[in-house]
Amino acid sequence: MQERPGADRLDRFAENPRRALWLLAMPILIGMSIQTLYMIVDMFFVGRVSPEALTALAFNMPLVFLAMGVTFGLGTGITAVIAQAIGARDRVRADRAAEHSVLIGALVAALTTGSALVFGIPLLHALGVPAELVPQAWSYFRVLACGYPFMILAVFFRSILSGEGNVKTPVIVQGAATVLNIALDPLFIFTFGMGVAGAALATIVSQAAAALVFVYLLFVAKLSYVRFDLANFRYDSAIIRSICVIGLPASLSFLVMSLGGGVLNRILVEHTPDAVAALQIGSRLDHVVILPQVAIASGLVTLVGMFYGARRGDLLREIVRYAMVRTILLSIAIAAAFYVLAPALVAFFTDSPGIRSLGVDYLRVVVFAYPFIGVSILTGRSLQGLGRGSPELWLSLLRVILISAPLAWAATFWLRGPVQWVWYSSLIGTVISASVALAWLAAGLRRAIASIGRGESPLGAPASGGELSVDAATEAPEPA
C-alpha cells in the first residue's frame, strides 16, 4: 500500500527541528492573522452600529470563549495523541484516535448548543449585563449557539490534521472561511439590518462552509494520513482516556479563564460599562501578540508529541528551548510597538472618548505581560505534547482565580481604586504564573527525558529498548 505522508514528515522534522517549527508555525500564523483580522473587522462593524452594540458583544465573549475553549482544549489532546502515535509509528492508534475525535466532537457540539440555548439568558444576567443590553446580547448569542456544531467540528478536524503535521490545509480552509465571514458581516449587519445578530450569522455561515470542506477532504477525498473507517468503528476507552487526560485540563483552563472574564466584566461594570467595551477592544488587540505565540506553541505541541513518541530526548530539549527564546524576543518587540501606538490602535474601533481613554490605559499596562503570556502558553503546549494536560489547568487557576480576580475585586470593592488597578491585577497574575510555569516545564522535560532513558513508551506499552532514532523506528503494519 502506498505510504501516507505522516511518517515522511516525522523524518523531515527530525532532520532539522528548528526549521520544522517554523514550517509548522508560519501557516498557522498566517491563518490566525486572517482570523484576527476578522475579529478586528467584526468589532469595527459592530462598533459602527452603536456603542451599546459594542458593549453587548463584549458581554458575550466569556460565554463564547467558554464553548470554544472547551473545544480547543480537547483539540489539543487530539493533536498530541495523534502526533505521539505517528512518532511511535503506530498507524492503527493514529487512525483510531481520529475516529474517536469525531465522536467526541459530536457529543461536545450537542452539549454546548443545548446548554447555550437553555441557559443563555440566565448566564447573561449572571455576568452582569445591564437590563437594557440583554436583548442585543441575547440576539447575538442565540444565533451563534445554533452554529456551535459547525465551529466545534471544524476545530476537531483541524486538530486531526495538525497532529499529523499537516497545518497548511487547515489554514487554507479556515482562512477562506474567515474571508467569507468578513464579506458577509456588512451584508448581514447593515444591508439586512440584523445588527449584532448579523455578525453572529456571518460567523455561522462561514464556519459551516469550513466544516463541510473538512468533511470532503477527510472522508471523500481522503487526503489525510489518518483514515476513517466509521462503518467498523469500535469504541476504545483507552484512546478516549488519552485524549481527555491531555485535553480536558486544557478545556477546564479555558473554563477558568471564561469565568475570570465574566468576573472581570462584573468588576468593570462597577466602574463604568465603557470599561467593558475598552477591555473588549484591548483583548482583540492582544490577539496580535498572542497569535504568533499560539502559532509557535501549536507547532511545538506537534513536534514535542512526535519526538516524544519517537523517544528522541535530545530533540525535545532543543526544540523547547529554541521556541521559548524566540517567543519571548518576539513578544517584547510587539509590546514596545503597542505601547507607542496605543492611542491610534484604540481609536480605530470607537469614536467614544471614554472608551478610547480606558482602552489606551489598558494597553499600556498589559503590554508588559506579553512575554510572560508567551512563556505560559508554550509551557502548557509543551507539557501537553508530553501527555500532561493538568499543568495548564493549575497555572490558569493560579493566575485567574488565586491572584488576578481577587486582586481586582479587592482593588475595586474594598480599596475603591481606579479602573487601572484592575489592569495591574491581571499583570501581576500573569507574571507570577509564568514564573511557576517555567519551573514546571523544566521538571516535566527532565522526567520525560529520564523515562526515555529507561526505555518507557509514551503510548503505555513497554518500549523495545533504549532511545530509538526516528529512522530506526519500526513501522506498524497497515490496518486491514
C-alpha positions as CSV (number, residue, x, y, z in Angstrom):
1,M,0.0,0.0,0.0
2,Q,1.2,3.5,-0.8
3,E,3.0,5.3,2.1
4,R,1.0,8.0,3.7
5,P,2.7,11.3,4.4
6,G,2.8,11.4,8.2
7,A,5.8,9.2,8.7
8,D,7.7,11.2,6.0
9,R,7.0,14.4,7.8
10,L,8.4,12.9,11.0
11,D,11.7,12.1,9.3
12,R,12.0,15.6,7.9
13,F,11.1,17.2,11.2
14,A,13.8,15.2,13.0
15,E,16.5,16.2,10.5
16,N,16.0,19.9,11.2
17,P,13.7,20.6,14.2
18,R,14.2,24.4,14.2
19,R,13.2,24.7,10.6
20,A,10.3,22.2,11.2
21,L,9.0,24.5,13.9
22,W,8.7,27.4,11.5
23,L,7.3,25.2,8.8
24,L,4.5,24.3,11.2
25,A,4.1,27.7,12.8
26,M,4.1,30.0,9.8
27,P,1.0,28.6,8.1
28,I,-0.8,28.6,11.5
29,L,0.3,32.2,12.0
30,I,-1.0,33.2,8.6
31,G,-4.3,31.6,9.3
32,M,-4.6,33.1,12.7
33,S,-3.7,36.5,11.3
34,I,-6.6,36.3,9.0
35,Q,-8.8,35.2,11.9
36,T,-7.6,38.2,13.9
37,L,-8.3,40.4,11.0
38,Y,-11.8,39.1,11.0
39,M,-12.2,39.8,14.8
40,I,-11.0,43.3,14.3
41,V,-13.3,43.9,11.3
42,D,-16.1,42.3,13.2
43,M,-15.5,44.7,16.1
44,F,-15.3,47.6,13.7
45,F,-18.6,46.9,12.1
46,V,-20.4,46.3,15.4
47,G,-18.9,49.4,16.8
48,R,-20.4,51.4,14.0
49,V,-23.9,50.1,14.9
50,S,-23.7,51.8,18.3
51,P,-21.6,51.9,21.5
52,E,-24.3,49.8,23.1
53,A,-24.0,47.1,20.5
54,L,-20.2,47.0,21.1
55,T,-20.8,46.6,24.8
56,A,-23.4,43.9,24.2
57,L,-21.0,42.0,22.1
58,A,-18.3,42.3,24.8
59,F,-20.5,40.7,27.4
60,N,-20.9,37.7,25.1
61,M,-17.2,37.0,24.9
62,P,-16.8,35.0,28.1
63,L,-19.6,32.6,27.0
64,V,-18.3,32.2,23.5
65,F,-14.8,31.8,24.9
66,L,-16.1,29.1,27.2
67,A,-17.6,26.9,24.5
68,M,-14.7,27.3,22.1
69,G,-12.2,27.0,24.9
70,V,-13.5,23.5,25.8
71,T,-13.3,22.7,22.1
72,F,-9.7,23.9,21.6
73,G,-8.6,22.2,24.8
74,L,-9.8,18.8,23.6
75,G,-8.5,19.6,20.1
76,T,-5.0,19.9,21.6
77,G,-5.5,16.5,23.2
78,I,-6.4,15.1,19.8
79,T,-3.3,16.7,18.2
80,A,-1.0,15.4,20.9
81,V,-2.3,11.8,20.8
82,I,-2.1,11.6,17.0
83,A,1.4,13.1,17.0
84,Q,2.6,10.7,19.6
85,A,1.2,7.7,17.6
86,I,2.8,8.9,14.4
87,G,6.1,9.4,16.3
88,A,5.9,5.8,17.5
89,R,5.0,4.6,14.0
90,D,1.6,3.3,15.3
91,R,-0.7,3.9,12.4
92,V,-3.6,1.9,13.9
93,R,-3.6,4.1,17.0
94,A,-3.5,7.3,14.9
95,D,-6.5,6.2,12.9
96,R,-8.5,5.2,15.9
97,A,-7.7,8.5,17.7
98,A,-9.0,10.4,14.7
99,E,-12.2,8.3,14.6
100,H,-12.8,8.8,18.3
101,S,-12.3,12.5,17.8
102,V,-15.4,12.7,15.6
103,L,-17.4,11.0,18.4
104,I,-16.1,13.5,21.0
105,G,-16.8,16.4,18.6
106,A,-20.5,15.3,18.1
107,L,-21.0,15.0,21.9
108,V,-19.4,18.4,22.7
109,A,-21.4,20.1,20.0
110,A,-24.7,18.7,21.3
111,L,-23.9,19.6,24.9
112,T,-22.7,23.2,24.2
113,T,-25.6,24.1,21.8
114,G,-28.3,22.7,24.1
115,S,-26.8,24.3,27.2
116,A,-26.4,27.7,25.4
117,L,-30.0,27.8,24.2
118,V,-31.5,26.7,27.6
119,F,-29.3,28.7,30.0
120,G,-28.1,31.6,27.7
121,I,-30.3,34.4,29.2
122,P,-29.7,33.5,32.9
123,L,-26.0,33.3,32.1
124,L,-26.0,36.8,30.6
125,H,-27.8,38.1,33.7
126,A,-25.3,36.4,35.9
127,L,-22.5,38.1,34.0
128,G,-23.9,41.5,35.0
129,V,-25.3,42.5,31.6
130,P,-27.4,45.7,32.1
131,A,-31.1,45.0,31.6
132,E,-31.2,47.4,28.6
133,L,-28.5,45.5,26.8
134,V,-29.8,41.9,27.4
135,P,-31.9,41.9,24.2
136,Q,-28.9,42.8,22.0
137,A,-26.6,40.4,23.9
138,W,-29.0,37.5,23.6
139,S,-29.7,38.2,19.9
140,Y,-26.0,37.6,19.2
141,F,-25.5,34.6,21.5
142,R,-28.7,32.8,20.4
143,V,-27.8,32.9,16.8
144,L,-24.1,31.9,17.4
145,A,-25.1,29.0,19.6
146,C,-27.0,27.4,16.7
147,G,-23.8,27.3,14.8
148,Y,-21.7,25.7,17.5
149,P,-21.7,22.2,15.9
150,F,-20.1,23.6,12.7
151,M,-17.5,25.5,14.7
152,I,-16.6,22.6,17.0
153,L,-16.3,20.0,14.3
154,A,-14.2,22.3,12.2
155,V,-11.8,22.7,15.1
156,F,-11.6,19.0,15.7
157,F,-10.9,18.2,12.0
158,R,-8.2,20.9,12.1
159,S,-6.7,19.3,15.2
160,I,-6.6,15.9,13.4
161,L,-4.6,17.3,10.5
162,S,-2.3,19.3,12.8
163,G,-1.5,16.1,14.7
164,E,-0.1,14.5,11.6
165,G,1.9,17.6,10.8
166,N,-0.4,19.0,8.1
167,V,-1.0,22.6,9.0
168,K,-1.3,24.1,5.5
169,T,-4.6,22.5,4.6
170,P,-6.4,23.7,7.8
171,V,-5.0,27.2,7.4
172,I,-6.2,27.4,3.8
173,V,-9.7,26.2,4.7
174,Q,-10.1,28.4,7.8
175,G,-8.5,31.4,6.0
176,A,-11.1,31.1,3.2
177,A,-13.9,30.8,5.8
178,T,-12.7,33.9,7.6
179,V,-12.6,35.9,4.3
180,L,-16.2,34.8,3.7
181,N,-17.1,35.9,7.2
182,I,-15.6,39.4,6.7
183,A,-17.5,39.7,3.4
184,L,-20.8,38.7,5.0
185,D,-20.5,41.0,8.1
186,P,-21.6,44.2,6.4
187,L,-24.2,42.4,4.4
188,F,-26.0,40.9,7.4
189,I,-25.3,43.7,9.9
190,F,-26.3,46.7,7.7
191,T,-27.9,45.6,4.4
192,F,-30.3,43.2,6.1
193,G,-30.5,45.3,9.2
194,M,-29.7,42.5,11.6
195,G,-27.3,44.4,13.9
196,V,-25.2,42.2,16.3
197,A,-27.2,39.1,15.3
198,G,-26.0,39.6,11.7
199,A,-22.4,39.3,13.0
200,A,-23.2,36.0,14.6
201,L,-25.0,34.7,11.4
202,A,-22.0,35.6,9.3
203,T,-19.8,33.5,11.6
204,I,-22.2,30.5,11.4
205,V,-22.3,30.5,7.6
206,S,-18.6,30.8,7.2
207,Q,-17.9,28.0,9.8
208,A,-20.5,25.7,8.3
209,A,-18.7,26.1,5.0
210,A,-15.3,25.3,6.6
211,A,-16.8,22.2,8.3
212,L,-18.2,20.9,5.1
213,V,-14.9,21.4,3.3
214,F,-13.1,19.4,6.0
215,V,-15.6,16.6,5.7
216,Y,-15.0,16.4,2.0
217,L,-11.2,16.4,2.4
218,L,-11.1,13.8,5.2
219,F,-13.9,11.4,4.3
220,V,-14.4,11.8,0.5
221,A,-11.0,12.9,-1.0
222,K,-9.1,11.0,1.8
223,L,-6.2,13.5,1.6
224,S,-5.0,12.9,5.2
225,Y,-2.5,10.5,6.7
226,V,-5.2,9.1,9.1
227,R,-8.0,7.0,7.7
228,F,-11.6,6.8,8.9
229,D,-13.5,3.5,8.9
230,L,-16.6,4.6,10.8
231,A,-18.6,1.6,9.5
232,N,-16.4,-0.7,11.6
233,F,-15.9,1.7,14.4
234,R,-15.2,0.1,17.8
235,Y,-15.2,2.2,21.0
236,D,-11.9,2.2,22.7
237,S,-11.9,3.7,26.2
238,A,-8.1,3.9,26.3
239,I,-8.0,6.3,23.4
240,I,-10.8,8.4,24.9
241,R,-8.9,8.4,28.1
242,S,-5.6,9.5,26.5
243,I,-7.3,12.4,24.6
244,C,-9.2,13.5,27.8
245,V,-6.2,13.3,30.1
246,I,-4.4,15.8,27.9
247,G,-7.3,17.8,26.6
248,L,-9.8,18.1,29.4
249,P,-7.5,20.0,31.8
250,A,-6.8,22.4,28.9
251,S,-10.6,22.7,28.4
252,L,-11.1,23.4,32.1
253,S,-8.4,26.0,32.0
254,F,-10.5,27.8,29.3
255,L,-13.5,27.4,31.7
256,V,-11.4,29.1,34.4
257,M,-10.4,31.9,32.0
258,S,-14.0,32.3,30.9
259,L,-15.1,32.5,34.5
260,G,-12.4,35.0,35.1
261,G,-13.6,37.1,32.1
262,G,-17.1,37.1,33.5
263,V,-15.9,38.2,36.9
264,L,-13.7,40.9,35.3
265,N,-16.7,42.2,33.4
266,R,-18.7,42.3,36.6
267,I,-15.9,44.3,38.3
268,L,-15.5,46.7,35.4
269,V,-19.3,47.4,35.4
270,E,-18.8,48.8,38.9
271,H,-16.5,51.4,37.4
272,T,-18.4,52.1,34.1
273,P,-19.8,50.0,31.2
274,D,-17.3,51.8,29.0
275,A,-14.6,49.8,30.7
276,V,-16.1,46.5,29.5
277,A,-16.0,47.8,25.9
278,A,-12.5,49.1,26.4
279,L,-11.4,45.6,27.6
280,Q,-13.0,44.0,24.6
281,I,-11.1,46.3,22.2
282,G,-7.9,45.7,24.1
283,S,-8.4,42.0,24.1
284,R,-8.8,42.0,20.4
285,L,-5.5,43.9,20.0
286,D,-3.9,41.4,22.4
287,H,-4.5,38.8,19.8
288,V,-1.9,40.4,17.6
289,V,0.8,39.3,20.0
290,I,-0.9,36.1,21.3
291,L,-1.4,34.8,17.8
292,P,2.3,34.3,17.0
293,Q,2.7,32.8,20.5
294,V,-0.1,30.3,19.9
295,A,1.2,29.6,16.3
296,I,4.6,28.7,17.7
297,A,3.0,26.7,20.5
298,S,0.8,24.8,18.1
299,G,3.7,23.8,16.0
300,L,5.6,22.9,19.2
301,V,2.9,20.5,20.5
302,T,3.1,18.5,17.2
303,L,6.9,18.3,17.4
304,V,7.0,17.5,21.1
305,G,4.4,14.8,20.6
306,M,6.2,13.3,17.6
307,F,9.7,13.4,19.2
308,Y,8.4,12.0,22.5
309,G,6.7,9.2,20.6
310,A,9.9,8.5,18.7
311,R,11.8,8.7,22.1
312,R,14.2,11.5,21.0
313,G,15.0,13.3,24.2
314,D,17.8,15.3,22.6
315,L,15.3,16.8,20.1
316,L,12.8,17.5,22.9
317,R,15.2,19.7,24.8
318,E,16.5,21.5,21.8
319,I,13.1,22.5,20.3
320,V,11.5,23.6,23.5
321,R,14.4,25.9,24.4
322,Y,14.6,27.3,20.9
323,A,10.8,28.0,20.8
324,M,10.8,29.7,24.2
325,V,13.6,32.1,23.5
326,R,12.2,33.2,20.1
327,T,8.7,33.7,21.5
328,I,10.0,35.9,24.3
329,L,12.0,38.1,22.0
330,L,9.1,38.5,19.5
331,S,6.7,39.4,22.3
332,I,9.0,42.1,23.6
333,A,9.2,43.7,20.2
334,I,5.4,43.7,19.7
335,A,4.8,45.0,23.2
336,A,7.1,48.0,22.6
337,A,5.3,48.9,19.3
338,F,1.9,48.6,21.0
339,Y,2.9,50.9,23.9
340,V,3.8,53.6,21.4
341,L,0.9,53.2,19.0
342,A,-1.8,52.6,21.7
343,P,-3.9,55.8,21.0
344,A,-4.1,55.2,17.3
345,L,-4.9,51.5,17.6
346,V,-7.7,52.0,20.0
347,A,-9.1,55.0,18.0
348,F,-9.7,52.6,15.1
349,F,-12.5,50.8,16.9
350,T,-14.6,53.6,18.5
351,D,-15.4,57.3,18.5
352,S,-16.2,57.3,22.2
353,P,-13.7,59.4,24.1
354,G,-14.3,57.5,27.3
355,I,-13.8,54.1,25.7
356,R,-10.7,55.4,23.9
357,S,-9.1,56.6,27.1
358,L,-9.7,53.4,29.0
359,G,-8.5,51.3,26.1
360,V,-5.2,53.1,25.9
361,D,-4.7,52.8,29.7
362,Y,-5.4,49.0,29.4
363,L,-2.9,48.5,26.6
364,R,-0.1,50.5,28.2
365,V,-0.3,48.2,31.3
366,V,-1.0,44.8,29.7
367,V,1.9,45.0,27.1
368,F,4.3,44.3,29.9
369,A,2.6,41.0,30.4
370,Y,3.1,39.9,26.8
371,P,6.4,38.0,27.2
372,F,5.1,36.2,30.3
373,I,1.9,35.2,28.4
374,G,4.1,33.6,25.8
375,V,6.0,31.6,28.5
376,S,2.8,30.2,29.9
377,I,1.3,29.3,26.5
378,L,4.5,27.4,25.4
379,T,4.8,25.7,28.7
380,G,1.2,24.4,28.6
381,R,1.5,23.1,25.0
382,S,4.9,21.5,25.6
383,L,3.6,19.6,28.5
384,Q,0.5,18.6,26.5
385,G,2.8,17.2,23.8
386,L,4.4,15.1,26.6
387,G,1.0,13.8,27.5
388,R,0.4,16.0,30.6
389,G,-2.6,18.3,30.5
390,S,-3.0,19.2,34.1
391,P,-0.3,21.9,34.4
392,E,-2.2,24.3,32.1
393,L,-5.2,24.0,34.3
394,W,-3.3,24.6,37.6
395,L,-1.5,27.6,36.0
396,S,-4.8,29.1,34.9
397,L,-6.3,28.6,38.4
398,L,-3.2,30.3,39.9
399,R,-3.3,33.3,37.5
400,V,-7.0,33.9,37.4
401,I,-8.7,32.5,40.5
402,L,-6.0,32.9,43.1
403,I,-4.3,36.1,42.0
404,S,-5.8,38.3,39.3
405,A,-9.5,38.1,40.2
406,P,-9.1,38.5,44.0
407,L,-6.7,41.5,43.5
408,A,-9.1,43.2,41.0
409,W,-12.1,42.6,43.3
410,A,-10.2,44.0,46.4
411,A,-9.0,47.0,44.4
412,T,-12.5,47.8,43.2
413,F,-14.8,47.0,46.1
414,W,-12.5,47.3,49.2
415,L,-10.0,49.9,48.2
416,R,-12.2,51.8,45.8
417,G,-9.2,52.3,43.5
418,P,-9.4,53.4,39.8
419,V,-10.0,51.0,37.0
420,Q,-6.3,51.0,36.2
421,W,-5.8,48.9,39.3
422,V,-7.8,46.1,37.6
423,W,-5.3,46.1,34.7
424,Y,-2.4,45.9,37.2
425,S,-4.1,42.9,38.9
426,S,-4.0,41.0,35.6
427,L,-0.4,41.9,35.0
428,I,0.6,40.6,38.5
429,G,-1.2,37.3,38.0
430,T,0.4,36.8,34.6
431,V,4.0,37.4,35.9
432,I,3.6,35.1,38.9
433,S,2.0,32.2,36.9
434,A,4.7,32.4,34.2
435,S,7.4,32.1,36.8
436,V,5.8,28.9,38.1
437,A,5.3,27.7,34.6
438,L,9.0,27.8,33.8
439,A,9.9,25.7,36.8
440,W,7.1,23.2,35.9
441,L,8.4,22.9,32.3
442,A,11.9,22.2,33.4
443,A,10.8,19.5,35.7
444,G,8.5,18.0,33.1
445,L,11.3,17.8,30.5
446,R,13.6,16.2,33.0
447,R,11.1,13.5,33.8
448,A,10.3,12.9,30.1
449,I,13.9,12.5,29.1
450,A,14.5,10.2,32.1
451,S,11.6,8.0,31.1
452,I,13.1,7.8,27.6
453,G,16.4,6.7,29.1
454,R,14.6,3.9,31.0
455,G,13.0,2.7,27.7
456,E,9.5,3.6,28.6
457,S,6.9,4.2,25.9
458,P,4.7,7.3,25.9
459,L,1.9,5.2,24.4
460,G,1.7,3.0,27.5
461,A,3.3,-0.1,26.1
462,P,6.9,-1.2,27.1
463,A,9.4,0.1,24.7
464,S,11.7,-2.3,22.8
465,G,14.9,-0.9,24.3
466,G,16.7,2.4,24.7
467,E,16.2,5.6,22.7
468,L,15.4,4.9,19.1
469,S,16.3,7.2,16.3
470,V,13.4,8.2,14.0
471,D,14.9,6.4,11.1
472,A,15.3,3.2,13.0
473,A,11.7,3.2,14.4
474,T,9.7,0.1,13.5
475,E,6.8,0.5,11.2
476,A,3.4,-0.8,12.4
477,P,1.5,-2.9,9.9
478,E,-1.1,-1.2,7.7
479,P,-4.6,-1.8,9.2
480,A,-6.6,-4.2,7.2
